[in-house]
Amino acid sequence: MRDKCGIVGAYSNKKSDNVSRYIYYGLYSLQHRGQESAGISTHNGKEMSTYRGMGLVCDVFNNGNMDGLDGNVGIGHVRYSTTGKSKLENSQPFYSEFECGTIAIAHNGDIINSMELRKELQLLGHKFNSTTDSEVIFQLLSLEYSKTRDMVESVRNVSKRLIGSYSIVILVNDDLIVVRDPIGIKPLSMGKLDDVTIVASETVAFDVVGAEYVQDIEPGEILVINDEIKSYKIFEDKKMPRAHCMFEYVYFARPDSILDGRSVYNVRLNIGKSLARQFPVDADIVMPVPDSAITAAIGYSRESGLPYGEGLIKNRYIGRTFIMPTQEERETSVRLKMNPIKSELEGKSIVLVDDSVVRGTTSKSLVKVLRDAGVKEIHLRVGCPPITSPCYYGIAMATKKELIASDKEVEEIRQILGVDSLGYLDKQSLVECIGLGRDELCMGCLTGEYPTTLPEDIKAYEASRC
């Protein structure tokens, strides 16, 4: 399973301001959403400047060196590769000259009909410099603008052709344009700090620079931000369903973020409390798989009355285990990343709280680490219902064949993982914990029912892997 990307955009009404620092710190706060590459584009009223590189935000920008990135408007991006390989050519923002100046784009999401659109553009003579779906959007937008000469209309027309998920920031000369997909799969919010308007994938990007969270960008909304903010709709006369990604609440977003009006921290507390009510157990201690399950474990502890404690210490300088290419490397990475505190674990019966189980390989390795540390009993509680189907909207979690719950019942999974008991939160309880209606959430990876149509090439690929 891989993270989604993170995007930031900023516009200052003071032409003398330099927004690159706001974008840099915003991207820093979104580092959990992408660790492969980072980039920033700015415009100073005369010209656009762009810098991109591989690695963490602080490494790419030399601990905040913004030399050459001046301007009162700009966009930024941190990336994990869900579509396209991890290489500099695929890093964002994409930027280019066009008939009326310069354009740059940064995208969070996955366009599932991108191959079909790419082939269409190639037949028209378009050349591609990357293998990402983001460049497909970029090329479509340039083509559409050459026809309409109206950027809002171009964004609207391109958006109507895209199937999948997207939150996008676009820098067109010194205008900032923001768009969120019509069903709102990817999060996107707006904040304010004096004369500066900031948009970002998560509200933590506002907190770090002292900006105030104002509102979420509505699904299907297009914002044009310059000295004023104008709002448009992709579909002016059509009411679209909602399909916010449930995994943002369970795992991806930082717990101190607010997504579509919901506190992620409170959602995860509710998940832990619900797990305690559904799957009580007589144990000595409740402990999380750090860091993403900490809040849910606190909720379980509060509801059950069992003490909360740490049994695993995380090495935060090790990358996430699910990005390792082989099973042997994933198992080694678990041992590098999680070190047990034997004095807290030996002879104990523990409730181990995790946010999700995907392939099961990391969980199985972690259970072995705990057994070797002398744990007597392990009762695993999982805050996400069994993941039975792939995600096509920006989470490269696995094919259906690789998902442990796709063809196994809970008892069989318990035996494979080697735990004494196993409890998954059920789907209805998850909906209640999030606090949005079932018809407002994308739960395709739990149900196999997706909020958009799936292209034939994706269906054929998945069938070939089964």
C-alpha positions as CSV (number, residue, x, y, z in Angstrom):
1,M,0.0,0.0,0.0
2,R,1.3,3.4,-0.9
3,D,0.3,6.9,0.1
4,K,-1.3,9.5,-1.9
5,C,0.4,12.7,-2.9
6,G,0.1,16.1,-1.2
7,I,-0.5,19.5,-2.8
8,V,-0.3,23.1,-1.7
9,G,-1.1,26.4,-3.4
10,A,-0.7,30.0,-2.1
11,Y,-1.7,33.4,-3.3
12,S,-0.8,36.7,-1.6
13,N,-2.7,40.0,-2.4
14,K,0.6,41.8,-1.7
15,K,2.6,41.6,-4.9
16,S,5.8,42.1,-2.9
17,D,5.2,38.9,-0.8
18,N,7.1,35.7,-1.4
19,V,4.8,32.7,-0.8
20,S,7.5,30.0,-1.4
21,R,8.1,29.8,2.4
22,Y,4.4,29.1,3.1
23,I,4.4,26.4,0.4
24,Y,7.7,24.8,1.7
25,Y,6.4,24.5,5.3
26,G,3.0,23.3,4.0
27,L,4.7,20.5,2.0
28,Y,6.8,19.7,5.1
29,S,3.6,19.2,7.1
30,L,2.3,16.9,4.3
31,Q,5.5,14.8,4.1
32,H,3.6,11.7,5.2
33,R,1.7,11.9,1.9
34,G,4.7,11.5,-0.3
35,Q,8.4,10.9,0.3
36,E,9.8,10.2,-3.2
37,S,10.0,13.8,-4.6
38,A,9.0,17.4,-4.0
39,G,8.6,20.5,-6.1
40,I,7.5,24.1,-6.1
41,S,6.6,26.5,-8.9
42,T,6.1,30.3,-8.3
43,H,5.3,33.3,-10.4
44,N,6.5,36.9,-9.6
45,G,4.3,38.7,-12.1
46,K,6.9,38.5,-14.9
47,E,8.1,34.9,-15.0
48,M,7.6,31.4,-13.6
49,S,10.3,29.6,-11.6
50,T,10.2,25.9,-10.8
51,Y,12.4,23.6,-8.8
52,R,11.9,19.8,-8.3
53,G,14.0,17.0,-6.9
54,M,14.0,13.5,-5.6
55,G,13.7,12.9,-1.8
56,L,12.3,14.6,1.2
57,V,11.2,18.2,1.2
58,C,14.1,19.3,3.4
59,D,16.6,17.6,1.2
60,V,15.2,18.9,-2.1
61,F,15.1,22.5,-0.8
62,N,18.2,22.3,1.3
63,N,16.4,22.9,4.6
64,G,14.3,25.8,3.3
65,N,16.6,27.5,0.8
66,M,14.1,29.2,-1.5
67,D,16.6,31.1,-3.6
68,G,15.2,31.7,-7.1
69,L,11.6,30.8,-6.1
70,D,10.2,34.3,-5.6
71,G,6.6,35.4,-6.3
72,N,3.3,36.2,-4.6
73,V,1.7,33.0,-6.0
74,G,2.8,29.4,-6.3
75,I,2.0,25.7,-6.0
76,G,3.9,22.7,-4.5
77,H,3.8,18.9,-4.5
78,V,5.1,15.9,-2.6
79,R,4.8,12.6,-4.4
80,Y,4.4,8.8,-4.0
81,S,4.1,7.0,-7.3
82,T,0.7,5.4,-7.8
83,T,0.9,6.0,-11.5
84,G,4.4,6.3,-13.1
85,K,7.8,5.3,-11.8
86,S,9.8,7.0,-9.1
87,K,12.0,9.2,-11.1
88,L,12.7,12.9,-11.6
89,E,10.8,13.2,-14.9
90,N,7.6,12.2,-13.0
91,S,8.1,14.7,-10.2
92,Q,5.7,17.7,-10.0
93,P,4.7,20.4,-10.6
94,F,4.7,19.9,-14.4
95,Y,5.4,23.2,-16.1
96,S,5.6,24.6,-19.6
97,E,5.1,27.6,-21.8
98,F,1.9,27.9,-23.7
99,E,0.2,30.3,-26.1
100,C,-0.6,32.9,-23.4
101,G,2.4,32.5,-21.0
102,T,3.3,29.8,-18.6
103,I,1.4,27.0,-16.8
104,A,2.3,24.6,-14.0
105,I,0.2,21.8,-12.4
106,A,0.3,19.6,-9.3
107,H,-2.1,16.7,-8.9
108,N,-3.1,14.4,-6.1
109,G,-5.1,11.4,-7.2
110,D,-5.4,8.7,-9.9
111,I,-7.0,9.1,-13.3
112,I,-8.2,5.5,-14.1
113,N,-8.9,6.3,-17.8
114,S,-5.5,7.9,-18.3
115,M,-4.1,5.3,-20.7
116,E,-7.1,5.8,-23.0
117,L,-6.6,9.6,-22.9
118,R,-2.9,9.3,-23.4
119,K,-3.3,7.2,-26.5
120,E,-5.8,9.7,-27.9
121,L,-3.3,12.6,-27.3
122,Q,-0.5,10.6,-28.9
123,L,-2.5,10.1,-32.0
124,L,-2.9,13.9,-32.1
125,G,0.9,14.2,-32.1
126,H,1.4,15.0,-28.4
127,K,4.7,13.9,-26.9
128,F,5.0,12.9,-23.2
129,N,8.0,13.5,-21.0
130,S,6.7,11.3,-18.1
131,T,4.7,8.2,-17.5
132,T,2.2,9.8,-15.0
133,D,-1.5,10.5,-15.4
134,S,-0.8,14.0,-14.1
135,E,0.9,14.9,-17.4
136,V,-2.1,13.6,-19.2
137,I,-4.2,16.2,-17.4
138,F,-1.5,18.8,-18.2
139,Q,-1.6,18.0,-21.9
140,L,-5.4,17.9,-22.1
141,L,-5.6,21.3,-20.4
142,S,-3.2,22.8,-22.8
143,L,-5.1,21.3,-25.8
144,E,-8.4,22.5,-24.5
145,Y,-7.2,26.0,-23.8
146,S,-6.0,26.3,-27.4
147,K,-9.6,25.8,-28.4
148,T,-11.5,27.8,-25.8
149,R,-9.1,30.6,-24.8
150,D,-10.9,30.4,-21.4
151,M,-9.0,28.6,-18.6
152,V,-12.1,28.0,-16.4
153,E,-14.0,26.5,-19.4
154,S,-10.9,24.5,-20.2
155,V,-10.7,23.1,-16.7
156,R,-14.4,22.3,-16.7
157,N,-14.2,20.5,-20.1
158,V,-11.1,18.5,-19.1
159,S,-12.6,17.5,-15.7
160,K,-15.7,16.1,-17.4
161,R,-13.4,13.7,-19.3
162,L,-11.5,12.4,-16.3
163,I,-12.6,9.3,-14.5
164,G,-11.0,8.8,-11.1
165,S,-9.9,11.0,-8.3
166,Y,-8.1,14.4,-8.4
167,S,-7.4,17.5,-6.4
168,I,-5.4,19.8,-8.5
169,V,-3.6,23.2,-8.2
170,I,-2.8,25.0,-11.4
171,L,-0.6,28.1,-11.8
172,V,-1.5,29.9,-14.9
173,N,0.8,32.9,-15.1
174,D,0.1,34.7,-11.8
175,D,-3.4,33.2,-11.3
176,L,-4.0,30.2,-9.0
177,I,-6.7,27.8,-10.1
178,V,-7.9,25.0,-7.8
179,V,-10.2,22.1,-8.7
180,R,-11.5,19.1,-6.8
181,D,-13.1,16.0,-8.4
182,P,-16.9,16.0,-8.7
183,I,-17.4,13.3,-6.0
184,G,-14.7,14.5,-3.7
185,I,-12.6,11.4,-3.3
186,K,-9.4,13.4,-2.5
187,P,-9.4,16.0,0.3
188,L,-8.8,19.7,-0.4
189,S,-9.1,22.7,2.0
190,M,-8.6,26.4,2.0
191,G,-7.1,28.6,4.8
192,K,-6.2,32.3,5.3
193,L,-3.3,34.2,6.8
194,D,-3.7,38.0,6.6
195,D,-3.4,38.7,2.8
196,V,-2.5,35.1,1.9
197,T,-4.9,32.4,0.7
198,I,-3.6,28.9,1.1
199,V,-5.1,25.6,-0.3
200,A,-3.8,22.2,0.7
201,S,-4.6,18.5,0.9
202,E,-4.8,18.7,4.7
203,T,-5.5,21.5,7.2
204,V,-2.2,20.8,9.0
205,A,-0.5,22.8,6.2
206,F,-2.4,25.8,7.6
207,D,-1.5,25.1,11.2
208,V,2.2,25.1,10.6
209,V,2.3,28.6,9.1
210,G,-0.3,30.0,11.5
211,A,-3.1,30.2,9.0
212,E,-6.8,29.7,9.9
213,Y,-8.8,26.9,8.3
214,V,-11.7,28.5,6.4
215,Q,-13.5,25.8,4.5
216,D,-13.2,22.6,2.4
217,I,-13.1,23.0,-1.3
218,E,-16.5,21.5,-2.4
219,P,-16.5,18.4,-4.6
220,G,-16.7,19.6,-8.2
221,E,-15.7,23.1,-7.4
222,I,-13.3,25.3,-9.4
223,L,-11.7,28.3,-7.6
224,V,-9.9,31.1,-9.4
225,I,-7.7,32.9,-6.9
226,N,-6.1,36.2,-7.6
227,D,-6.9,39.5,-6.0
228,E,-10.4,38.0,-5.4
229,I,-11.7,34.5,-5.2
230,K,-14.3,33.3,-7.8
231,S,-16.0,29.9,-7.5
232,Y,-17.3,27.8,-10.4
233,K,-18.8,24.3,-10.8
234,I,-17.7,21.5,-13.1
235,F,-21.3,20.6,-13.5
236,E,-23.5,23.6,-13.1
237,D,-26.8,21.9,-13.3
238,K,-26.1,18.4,-12.2
239,K,-26.1,17.1,-8.6
240,M,-23.2,14.6,-8.1
241,P,-22.9,11.9,-5.4
242,R,-20.2,12.1,-2.7
243,A,-17.5,9.5,-2.3
244,H,-14.9,10.7,0.3
245,C,-12.1,8.2,0.7
246,M,-12.7,6.4,4.0
247,F,-9.0,5.5,4.2
248,E,-8.0,9.1,4.7
249,Y,-9.8,8.9,8.1
250,V,-8.6,5.5,9.0
251,Y,-4.9,5.9,8.1
252,F,-3.6,8.4,5.5
253,A,-4.4,11.8,7.0
254,R,-2.6,13.1,10.0
255,P,-4.7,12.9,13.1
256,D,-4.5,16.6,13.7
257,S,-6.2,17.3,10.3
258,I,-9.8,18.2,9.6
259,L,-11.3,16.5,6.5
260,D,-14.7,17.6,5.1
261,G,-15.6,19.0,8.5
262,R,-14.6,16.0,10.5
263,S,-11.7,15.8,13.0
264,V,-9.5,12.8,12.0
265,Y,-8.4,12.5,15.6
266,N,-12.0,12.1,16.9
267,V,-12.8,9.6,14.1
268,R,-9.9,7.4,15.2
269,L,-10.8,7.7,18.9
270,N,-14.3,6.6,17.9
271,I,-12.8,3.7,16.0
272,G,-10.9,2.5,19.1
273,K,-13.9,2.9,21.3
274,S,-16.1,0.9,18.9
275,L,-13.5,-1.9,18.7
276,A,-13.5,-2.1,22.5
277,R,-17.3,-2.4,22.6
278,Q,-17.4,-5.0,19.8
279,F,-14.3,-7.1,20.8
280,P,-13.7,-6.8,24.6
281,V,-10.9,-9.0,26.0
282,D,-9.3,-9.6,29.4
283,A,-5.7,-8.4,28.9
284,D,-3.0,-6.6,30.7
285,I,-2.4,-3.7,28.4
286,V,-3.5,-1.9,25.2
287,M,-0.8,-0.9,22.8
288,P,-0.7,0.5,19.2
289,V,1.2,-0.3,16.1
290,P,2.9,3.1,16.0
291,D,2.3,5.7,14.7
292,S,-0.9,5.5,12.8
293,A,-2.9,3.4,15.3
294,I,-2.0,5.4,18.4
295,T,-5.2,7.4,18.5
296,A,-7.4,4.3,18.0
297,A,-5.5,2.5,20.8
298,I,-6.1,5.4,23.1
299,G,-9.8,5.1,22.3
300,Y,-9.8,1.4,23.0
301,S,-8.0,1.9,26.3
302,R,-10.5,4.6,27.4
303,E,-13.6,2.6,26.5
304,S,-12.3,-0.7,27.9
305,G,-10.6,0.6,31.1
306,L,-7.5,-1.3,30.2
307,P,-4.2,0.6,30.7
308,Y,-2.6,2.1,27.6
309,G,1.1,1.5,27.1
310,E,4.0,1.3,24.6
311,G,5.5,-2.0,23.7
312,L,7.0,-1.0,20.3
313,I,9.3,1.8,19.7
314,K,9.4,3.1,16.1
315,N,12.5,4.2,14.3
316,R,11.1,7.2,12.4
317,Y,14.1,7.3,10.1
318,I,13.0,4.2,8.3
319,G,10.7,4.4,5.3
320,R,7.2,2.8,5.4
321,T,7.4,-1.0,5.1
322,F,4.8,-1.4,2.4
323,I,7.0,0.3,-0.2
324,M,9.7,-2.4,0.0
325,P,9.7,-4.5,-3.2
326,T,10.2,-8.0,-1.8
327,Q,8.8,-10.0,1.1
328,E,12.3,-10.6,2.6
329,E,13.0,-6.8,2.5
330,R,9.6,-6.1,4.1
331,E,10.3,-8.4,7.0
332,T,13.8,-6.9,7.5
333,S,12.2,-3.5,7.4
334,V,9.8,-4.4,10.1
335,R,12.6,-5.4,12.4
336,L,14.5,-2.2,11.6
337,K,11.4,0.0,12.1
338,M,9.8,-1.6,15.2
339,N,11.8,-2.5,18.3
340,P,10.1,-4.2,21.2
341,I,10.4,-3.1,24.8
342,K,10.9,-6.6,26.4
343,S,10.4,-5.4,30.0
344,E,6.9,-4.1,29.0
345,L,6.0,-7.2,27.0
346,E,7.4,-10.3,28.6
347,G,4.7,-12.5,30.0
348,K,1.9,-10.0,29.1
349,S,-1.4,-10.5,27.4
350,I,-1.8,-7.5,25.1
351,V,-4.4,-5.9,22.9
352,L,-2.6,-4.8,19.8
353,V,-4.4,-2.1,17.8
354,D,-3.6,-1.6,14.1
355,D,-5.3,0.7,11.5
356,S,-5.5,-2.0,8.8
357,V,-4.3,-5.3,7.5
358,V,-3.6,-5.4,3.7
359,R,-1.4,-8.3,2.6
360,G,-0.8,-9.4,6.2
361,T,2.9,-9.8,5.7
362,T,3.9,-6.9,7.9
363,S,1.4,-7.9,10.6
364,K,2.7,-11.5,10.6
365,S,6.3,-10.3,10.9
366,L,5.3,-7.9,13.7
367,V,3.6,-10.7,15.6
368,K,6.8,-12.7,15.4
369,V,8.8,-9.8,16.9
370,L,6.3,-9.6,19.8
371,R,6.4,-13.4,20.4
372,D,10.2,-13.4,20.4
373,A,10.0,-10.6,23.0
374,G,8.0,-13.0,25.3
375,V,4.4,-11.8,24.8
376,K,2.0,-14.4,26.2
377,E,-1.1,-13.5,24.3
378,I,-1.8,-11.2,21.3
379,H,-5.3,-10.0,20.6
380,L,-5.3,-8.0,17.4
381,R,-7.9,-5.3,16.8
382,V,-8.1,-3.7,13.4
383,G,-9.7,-0.3,12.8
384,C,-10.5,-0.9,9.2
385,P,-12.9,-3.7,8.0
386,P,-11.3,-6.4,5.9
387,I,-9.8,-5.0,2.6
388,T,-11.1,-7.3,-0.1
389,S,-10.7,-5.4,-3.3
390,P,-8.1,-3.1,-4.9
391,C,-8.2,0.7,-4.8
392,Y,-8.0,2.5,-8.2
393,Y,-8.2,6.0,-6.9
394,G,-4.7,6.7,-5.7
395,I,-3.8,4.0,-3.1
396,A,-1.5,1.4,-4.7
397,M,-2.3,-1.2,-2.1
398,A,-2.2,-4.5,-4.0
399,T,-4.0,-6.6,-6.6
400,K,-7.0,-8.6,-5.3
401,K,-5.0,-11.8,-5.3
402,E,-2.5,-10.3,-2.9
403,L,-5.1,-9.0,-0.4
404,I,-5.2,-11.4,2.5
405,A,-8.9,-10.9,3.1
406,S,-10.0,-11.2,-0.5
407,D,-10.5,-15.0,-0.2
408,K,-10.1,-15.8,3.5
409,E,-12.4,-15.6,6.5
410,V,-11.4,-14.0,9.8
411,E,-10.5,-17.2,11.5
412,E,-8.2,-18.3,8.7
413,I,-6.5,-14.9,8.8
414,R,-6.1,-15.2,12.6
415,Q,-4.2,-18.5,12.1
416,I,-2.0,-17.1,9.4
417,L,-1.0,-14.0,11.4
418,G,-0.5,-16.1,14.6
419,V,-2.6,-14.1,17.0
420,D,-4.8,-15.4,19.8
421,S,-7.8,-13.5,18.7
422,L,-8.7,-11.1,15.8
423,G,-11.4,-8.5,15.5
424,Y,-12.1,-6.2,12.6
425,L,-14.3,-3.2,12.9
426,D,-17.4,-3.7,10.7
427,K,-18.4,-1.5,7.9
428,Q,-21.5,0.1,9.5
429,S,-19.5,0.9,12.6
430,L,-16.8,2.6,10.5
431,V,-19.4,4.8,8.8
432,E,-20.8,5.8,12.2
433,C,-17.3,6.5,13.5
434,I,-16.6,8.8,10.6
435,G,-19.9,10.6,11.0
436,L,-20.7,10.9,7.3
437,G,-23.5,9.0,5.5
438,R,-22.7,5.7,3.8
439,D,-23.6,7.3,0.5
440,E,-20.9,10.0,1.1
441,L,-18.0,7.6,1.4
442,C,-15.9,5.6,-1.1
443,M,-15.5,2.1,0.4
444,G,-14.7,0.3,-2.8
445,C,-11.7,-1.5,-1.3
446,L,-14.1,-3.0,1.3
447,T,-17.1,-3.8,-0.9
448,G,-15.8,-4.1,-4.5
449,E,-18.4,-1.4,-5.4
450,Y,-16.8,1.6,-6.9
451,P,-18.1,5.2,-7.3
452,T,-17.1,5.4,-10.9
453,T,-17.1,3.1,-13.9
454,L,-13.9,1.1,-14.4
455,P,-12.2,1.1,-17.8
456,E,-12.0,-2.2,-19.7
457,D,-8.2,-2.3,-19.5
458,I,-8.3,-2.2,-15.7
459,K,-10.9,-4.9,-15.6
460,A,-8.9,-7.1,-17.9
461,Y,-5.7,-6.5,-16.0
462,E,-7.3,-7.4,-12.7
463,A,-8.9,-10.5,-14.2
464,S,-5.5,-11.7,-15.4
465,R,-4.0,-11.4,-11.9
466,C,-6.7,-13.5,-10.3
